[in-house]
Amino acid sequence: MTEDHQRLLAVFEVRVRDLMRLCDQQNQKISELENLLVQKENEQKEAAQSISELKVKCDNLLTARVVSVSEEEIKSAKMRLSKLVREVDKCIALLNE
C-alpha cells in the first residue's frame, strides 16, 4: 500500500469511529426520549384520571348545590308569599273599614 492509501485508510477509520460514536450517542438519546415518553404518558394518564374524578366531584357538588338552592328558594318563596298574603289581608281590611 502506498502512503496515500494508508493515510486515506486512517482518515476512513477515524470517520467510521466518529460515525459509530455518533450512532451510540443517538441511540442513547433515543433511549432517554423513549423513557421520557413513557413517563409523560403515565403522567397524562394520571392527569386524565384526576380530571375524570374532579368532573364527578364537580357534578356531585353542582347537584348538591341545586338541591340546597332549591330548598332555600322554596323557603324564600314561602316567606315572600306569606308577606304578600299579609299585605293583601291588610288592604282588604282597610277596604272593609
Helices and strands as residue ranges (DSSP letters): H 3-96
